[in-house]
Amino acid sequence: MKNFILSFAIMSLFISCDVLQNLPSEVLTNQQIASGLKEALNNGITKQVTNLAVTDGFYKNELVKILLPTELQKIDKTLRKIGLGNLADEGLKVLNRAAEDAVGEAIPIFVDAIKGMSFNDAKNILMGNQDAATTYLTQATSNALYQKFNPIIQNSFQKVGADQIWKNIITKYNTIPFVNQVNPNLTDYVTNEALTGVFKMVAKEELNIRTKIASRTSDLLKKVFKLQDKF
């Protein structure tokens, strides 16, 4: 029995030494870890989401460009066949313009979600999957973002003339013989596509910070994500 206890003690000592060797050389406080995560998320929002809130931020970004919903793709093809390609192009462009108009409203909502993050949230994000921060923000902000985006996109449709353009497009299409008439809810569609685009860009920046040391633009970010690199 004594030999067993002695052997167990020796094993425990070796295990403890191994764990200590793998701990980060610089111990960070809970506050520093949480602050680092919040800085990383703010970087993602400022750098990526802000880029969407400009002319062609959606329209010329192939990662997030809003394409036509399924029921309108047949309109696009039909219009091009009958020589109305310019009208089809304009219809696609104004959908993206509406998203660009709305997306600037995302930043304050994201900031509130980040401020409300607990240390446990931050720790789970840091040691979680490569999209853990994006997942957290999606769950924390999607409803609020939809409620904010939807009326702005509706107003934007009116401002940029999208509502009239699409009314003309759909009216023109519905007068073509033997086609099934359509009347999609474009406001809802563009709102959801805009949200998808926002979270794609946040995820892109999160992956950069997690995997590219050069993307860790402050000493705090370098120290915090060094913890992640250990695992």
Long-range contacts (C-beta under 8 A, 24 or more apart in sequence): 22-230, 23-230, 24-226, 24-227, 24-230, 26-223, 26-226, 28-223, 28-224, 28-227, 30-119, 30-123, 31-119, 32-220, 32-223, 32-224, 33-119, 33-122, 33-123, 33-126, 33-224, 33-227, 34-117, 34-118, 34-119, 34-122, 35-220, 35-224, 36-122, 36-126, 36-220, 36-221, 36-223, 36-224, 36-225, 37-117, 37-122, 37-125, 37-126, 37-133, 37-224, 38-114, 38-115, 38-117, 38-122, 39-218, 39-220, 39-221, 40-133, 40-206, 40-209, 40-221, 40-224, 40-225, 41-110, 41-114, 41-133, 41-137, 41-202, 41-206, 42-111, 42-114, 43-205, 43-209, 43-217, 43-221, 44-133, 44-201, 44-202, 44-205, 44-206, 44-209, 45-106, 45-107, 45-110, 45-111, 45-202, 46-107, 47-205, 48-201, 48-202, 48-204, 48-205, 49-103, 49-106, 49-107, 49-110, 49-198, 49-201, 49-202, 50-104, 50-107, 51-201, 52-99, 52-100, 52-103, 52-197, 52-198, 52-201, 53-100, 53-103, 53-104, 54-100, 55-97, 55-100, 56-96, 56-100, 57-100, 57-103, 58-96, 58-99, 58-100, 58-103, 58-194, 58-197, 59-93, 59-96, 59-97, 59-100, 61-197, 63-197, 63-200, 63-201, 63-204, 64-196, 64-197, 64-198, 64-200, 64-201, 65-96, 66-92, 66-95, 66-96, 66-99, 66-190, 66-193, 66-194, 66-197, 67-92, 68-92, 68-95, 69-184, 69-186, 69-189, 71-182, 71-184, 72-182, 72-184, 74-179, 75-169, 75-170, 75-173, 75-182, 78-173, 78-176, 78-179, 79-169, 79-172, 79-173, 82-176, 84-172, 87-165, 87-168, 87-169, 87-172, 88-169, 90-165, 91-162, 91-165, 91-166, 91-169, 94-157, 94-160, 94-161, 94-162, 94-165, 94-166, 95-162, 95-186, 95-190, 95-193, 97-156, 97-160, 97-162, 98-153, 98-156, 98-157, 98-160, 98-162, 98-190, 98-194, 99-153, 99-190, 99-193, 99-194, 99-197, 101-152, 101-153, 101-156, 101-159, 101-160, 102-148, 102-149, 102-152, 102-153, 102-156, 102-191, 102-194, 103-149, 103-194, 103-197, 103-198, 105-145, 105-148, 105-149, 105-152, 106-141, 106-145, 106-148, 106-149, 106-198, 109-141, 109-144, 109-145, 109-148, 110-137, 110-141, 113-137, 113-140, 113-141, 116-140, 126-224, 126-225, 126-227, 126-228, 127-227, 127-228, 127-231, 130-206, 130-207, 130-210, 130-211, 131-203, 131-206, 131-207, 133-202, 133-206, 134-199, 134-202, 134-203, 134-206, 137-199, 137-202, 138-199, 142-195, 145-195, 145-198, 146-191, 146-192, 146-195, 149-191, 149-194, 149-195, 150-187, 150-188, 150-191, 153-187, 153-190, 153-191, 153-194, 154-187, 157-186, 157-187, 162-186
